[in-house]
Amino acid sequence: MATFRARQRRDGSIAYLAEVRIKRGGRLVHRESKTFGKLGIAKQWAARRESQLSKASAFPTRKQLARRGPLRKILARYRREISEIRPMGRTKSTEIQFLEKTDLATRNVTKIRASDVIAHVRARRKAGASASTVNNDLVWLRIVLRYARVAWDVKVDPTVVDDAYSVLRAEKLVTKSRRRTRRPSNSELSALTEYFRRKEKRCSSLPMHDIMWFAIHSARRQSEITSLLAQDNDKKTRTGIVRNLKHPSNRELFRRFKYTDEAWEIICRQPRNDDRVFPFKPRTIGAAFTRACHILEIDDLRFHDLRHEAISRFFEAGYSIVEVQQFTLHEIWAALSGYTHLRPESVVIRSGR
């Protein structure tokens, strides 16, 4: 039987959480939930899912998974089940989907050995993948195998990944990602500004000039920029709200942040044709920025690097750590420091008294 719970959203409206549970042999084998704006629609969805999942072929049992099944089925099931409980990040989902297409994913999950993992990494490196990229493969593989062993009683051995990792790290075939320190130069920003202005004069509907400089003056991410609502902006305090703020432990975090004068000016001149200030897709912005850098022959610059630029500028302007946090919404200095890359020539020497 499905269960339904009514809960009040932050805007005062009522949402209905429908949860479907499937048991076999007295044990819970599947659970998923979804939120709807109307109870009737929630009930229709629950009935349809119960009918689909009641079929024996809807998903494999624990015994079936333990007895057979290539790794790709375990990866696919993990990705499906986790995303049904809470939204899975695009990077995580994409990387697991990639793993599903590798030769390693064709092996029986209960028979994967450390040598298989090592062979996978060597093949990936030969194909051009970086040491940090391949390291991510091992991270997700370890997580999924542990989940399968604990949640589904699949007889897998996650330690094969650890054994392989110790060898691969000694051979320097895998390594953790390095923190980026890339900041755009003044000449690069000038070139991008001129490029986007020319493009907008040719009737481009995407205001990349404003979006780029808004990112620099606000320190907002792509997804945050495209999610900003005009109704959340407070003219008196010059603050806005980031909905679903990226956070390691809370996926539904709403936080108010401070606009700089420059960022507020950009916000105010945007047309009000939508509830969102910048009604575009994050990928569209990223693609436009990447294309511009390619045309202008600007190497190794990403849109997210503008966030690094913004935070570094805040400190160079003399803001304290606590003040910068009101712009960026970082909770701890350790996380904020990863985005801070000051230029020596920008440091102001303060004479002693």
C-alpha positions in Angstrom: 0.0 0.0 0.0 1.2 3.5 -0.8 1.3 6.2 1.8 0.6 9.9 1.3 1.7 12.8 3.4 0.7 16.5 3.1 3.3 19.1 3.8 3.5 22.8 3.5 6.0 24.4 1.2 7.9 27.5 2.0 5.6 29.6 -0.2 2.6 28.4 1.8 1.2 25.9 -0.8 0.5 22.3 0.0 2.5 19.4 -1.5 1.7 15.7 -1.3 4.5 13.1 -0.8 3.6 9.7 -2.2 5.7 6.8 -1.1 5.6 3.3 -2.6 7.0 0.3 -0.8 7.3 -3.2 -2.2 7.9 -6.2 0.1 8.8 -9.8 -0.9 8.9 -12.6 1.7 8.2 -10.1 4.4 11.2 -8.0 3.6 11.3 -4.6 2.0 13.0 -4.8 -1.4 12.1 -1.5 -2.9 11.0 2.0 -1.8 10.6 5.2 -3.7 8.8 8.5 -3.3 7.7 11.5 -5.3 6.1 14.9 -4.5 3.1 16.3 -6.3 1.0 19.4 -6.1 -2.3 17.5 -6.1 -3.3 14.5 -4.1 -5.2 12.9 -7.0 -2.2 13.0 -9.2 -0.1 11.5 -6.4 -2.5 8.6 -6.0 -2.5 8.0 -9.8 1.3 7.8 -9.8 1.4 5.5 -6.8 -1.1 3.1 -8.3 0.8 3.0 -11.6 4.1 2.4 -9.9 2.7 -0.3 -7.7 1.4 -2.1 -10.7 4.7 -1.8 -12.5 6.8 -2.9 -9.6 4.6 -5.8 -8.6 5.8 -7.7 -11.7 8.6 -10.2 -11.0 10.6 -8.7 -13.9 10.4 -5.2 -12.6 13.7 -5.5 -10.8 15.9 -8.5 -9.7 15.6 -10.0 -6.2 18.5 -10.2 -3.8 19.1 -13.9 -4.7 19.1 -13.1 -8.4 21.6 -10.3 -7.9 23.8 -12.5 -5.7 23.7 -15.4 -8.1 24.2 -13.5 -11.4 24.2 -10.1 -12.9 26.9 -8.0 -14.5 28.1 -4.9 -12.7 26.2 -2.6 -15.0 22.9 -3.8 -13.6 24.1 -3.0 -10.1 25.2 0.4 -11.2 21.9 1.1 -13.0 19.8 0.0 -10.1 21.8 2.1 -7.6 21.5 5.2 -9.8 17.7 4.6 -10.2 17.0 3.9 -6.6 19.1 6.7 -5.1 17.6 9.3 -7.5 14.1 8.2 -6.5 14.8 9.0 -2.9 16.6 12.3 -3.5 17.9 14.1 -6.5 21.3 12.8 -7.7 23.9 15.3 -8.8 24.4 15.6 -12.6 28.1 14.8 -12.3 27.6 11.7 -10.1 24.8 10.4 -12.4 26.9 11.0 -15.6 30.0 9.3 -14.2 28.0 6.2 -13.0 26.3 6.0 -16.4 29.7 6.1 -18.1 30.9 3.2 -15.9 27.8 1.2 -17.0 29.2 1.3 -20.6 32.8 0.1 -19.8 34.2 -3.4 -20.2 34.4 -3.7 -16.4 30.6 -3.4 -16.2 30.2 -6.6 -18.2 31.8 -8.7 -15.5 29.7 -10.6 -13.0 29.6 -8.4 -10.0 30.3 -11.2 -7.5 33.5 -12.2 -9.4 35.2 -8.8 -9.9 38.8 -9.0 -8.7 41.4 -6.3 -8.0 43.1 -7.2 -11.3 39.9 -6.4 -13.2 39.8 -2.9 -11.6 43.5 -2.4 -12.4 42.9 -3.4 -16.0 40.0 -0.9 -16.2 42.1 1.9 -15.0 45.0 1.1 -17.3 42.6 1.0 -20.3 41.1 4.4 -19.3 44.5 6.0 -18.9 45.6 4.7 -22.3 42.4 6.2 -23.8 43.4 9.6 -22.5 41.6 9.9 -19.2 43.5 11.8 -16.5 44.6 10.3 -13.2 42.0 12.3 -11.2 39.2 11.3 -13.6 39.9 7.7 -13.3 40.1 8.1 -9.5 36.5 9.1 -9.6 35.6 5.8 -11.2 37.0 4.0 -8.2 35.2 6.3 -5.8 31.8 5.5 -7.4 32.6 1.9 -7.8 33.5 1.6 -4.1 30.3 3.4 -3.0 28.0 1.2 -5.2 29.6 -2.1 -4.2 29.3 -1.2 -0.5 25.7 -0.2 -1.0 24.9 -3.4 -2.9 26.4 -5.5 -0.1 24.6 -3.8 2.7 21.3 -2.8 1.2 20.7 -5.7 -1.2 22.7 -8.5 0.5 24.7 -9.0 -2.7 27.8 -11.1 -2.1 30.3 -8.6 -3.4 33.7 -7.6 -2.0 34.3 -3.8 -2.0 37.8 -4.3 -0.7 38.9 -5.3 -4.2 38.7 -1.6 -5.0 40.9 -0.7 -2.1 43.5 -3.3 -3.0 43.6 -2.1 -6.6 43.8 1.6 -5.5 46.9 0.9 -3.4 48.7 -0.5 -6.4 47.4 2.1 -8.8 48.4 5.0 -6.5 51.9 3.6 -6.1 52.2 3.6 -9.9 50.7 7.1 -10.1 47.9 6.0 -12.3 45.3 7.6 -10.1 45.3 10.7 -8.0 42.8 13.0 -6.2 41.6 16.0 -8.1 43.7 19.1 -7.7 42.0 22.4 -6.7 41.7 24.8 -9.6 43.4 28.1 -9.2 42.6 29.5 -12.6 41.5 33.2 -12.7 40.8 35.1 -15.9 43.3 37.8 -16.8 42.1 41.4 -17.5 42.8 40.9 -21.2 40.7 37.8 -21.3 37.8 39.5 -19.6 38.0 42.4 -22.0 38.0 40.0 -25.0 35.0 38.1 -23.6 33.2 41.3 -22.9 33.7 42.6 -26.4 32.8 39.3 -27.9 29.5 39.0 -26.0 28.5 42.6 -26.7 29.0 42.1 -30.4 27.0 38.9 -30.3 24.1 40.5 -28.4 24.0 43.3 -31.0 23.3 40.7 -33.6 20.0 39.9 -31.7 21.2 37.2 -29.4 18.6 36.4 -26.8 21.2 35.2 -24.2 22.7 38.2 -22.3 26.0 36.5 -21.7 27.7 39.9 -21.1 25.5 40.6 -18.1 25.6 36.9 -16.9 29.4 36.8 -17.0 29.8 40.0 -15.0 27.0 39.1 -12.7 28.9 35.9 -11.8 32.0 37.9 -11.1 30.2 40.4 -8.9 28.0 37.9 -7.1 30.0 34.7 -6.9 26.9 32.7 -7.9 27.1 29.3 -9.7 25.5 28.6 -13.0 22.6 26.7 -11.5 22.1 29.4 -8.9 22.1 32.2 -11.4 19.4 30.6 -13.5 17.3 29.8 -10.4 17.2 33.3 -8.9 13.6 34.6 -8.6 12.7 38.2 -8.9 10.2 37.8 -6.0 13.1 36.8 -3.6 15.0 40.0 -4.2 14.7 42.6 -1.4 15.3 46.1 -2.7 15.7 47.6 0.8 18.4 45.2 2.0 19.7 44.3 -1.5 19.6 40.6 -0.8 18.3 37.6 -2.7 17.7 33.9 -2.0 19.5 30.9 -3.3 17.0 28.0 -3.4 18.4 24.4 -3.1 21.8 25.7 -2.2 24.5 23.2 -2.9 25.3 21.6 0.4 27.0 18.3 1.4 24.3 17.2 3.8 21.2 19.2 2.9 19.7 19.2 -0.6 16.8 21.6 0.1 18.6 24.5 1.7 17.3 28.1 1.1 19.7 30.9 2.1 19.6 34.6 1.7 22.7 36.3 0.4 24.0 39.9 -0.1 24.3 41.5 -3.5 27.2 43.8 -4.3 26.2 47.2 -5.9 27.4 46.0 -9.3 25.5 42.7 -9.1 22.3 44.5 -8.0 22.6 46.9 -10.9 22.8 44.0 -13.3 19.8 42.4 -11.7 17.7 45.6 -12.0 18.2 46.0 -15.7 17.0 42.5 -16.7 13.6 42.4 -18.4 10.7 41.0 -16.4 9.4 38.4 -18.8 9.7 35.5 -16.4 9.6 34.7 -12.7 13.3 34.0 -13.0 15.8 36.8 -13.3 17.8 34.9 -15.9 15.4 32.4 -17.5 17.9 30.1 -19.1 19.4 26.6 -18.7 22.7 26.3 -16.9 24.0 24.2 -19.7 23.2 26.9 -22.2 25.3 29.4 -20.3 28.2 27.0 -19.9 28.1 26.1 -23.6 28.0 29.7 -24.7 31.0 30.6 -22.4 33.0 27.5 -23.6 32.3 28.4 -27.2 33.5 32.0 -26.7 36.7 30.8 -25.1 37.3 28.5 -28.0 36.8 31.2 -30.6 39.0 33.7 -28.7 41.6 31.0 -28.1 41.4 31.3 -24.3 42.8 28.1 -22.8 41.6 26.3 -19.8 39.0 28.7 -18.6 35.6 27.5 -17.3 32.5 29.4 -16.3 32.9 28.1 -12.7 36.3 29.9 -12.6 34.4 33.1 -12.5 33.3 32.1 -8.9 37.0 31.8 -8.0 37.5 35.3 -9.5 34.6 36.8 -7.6 35.7 35.4 -4.2 39.3 36.4 -4.7 38.1 39.9 -5.6 36.1 40.2 -2.4 39.2 39.5 -0.3 41.3 41.8 -2.5 38.8 44.6 -1.9 39.3 44.2 1.9 36.2 42.2 3.0 36.7 40.0 6.0 36.0 36.2 5.9 32.7 36.7 7.7 31.7 39.4 5.2 32.6 37.3 2.2 30.5 34.5 3.6 27.4 36.7 3.3 28.0 36.9 -0.5 29.1 33.3 -1.1 27.1 31.4 1.6 30.1 29.2 2.5 29.7 28.0 6.1 33.3 27.2 6.9 36.6 28.8 5.9 38.1 25.5 4.7 35.5 25.4 1.9 35.8 29.1 1.1 39.7 29.0 1.0 39.5 26.6 -1.9 38.0 29.4 -4.0 40.5 32.1 -2.8 43.5 32.7 -5.1 44.9 36.2 -4.3 47.4 37.8 -6.6 50.4 39.2 -4.8 50.3 42.5 -6.6 46.7 43.0 -5.3 47.7 42.7 -1.6 47.6 46.1 0.1 50.4 46.7 2.6 49.1 48.2 5.8 51.7 50.3 7.7 52.0 49.8 11.5 51.2 52.5 14.0 
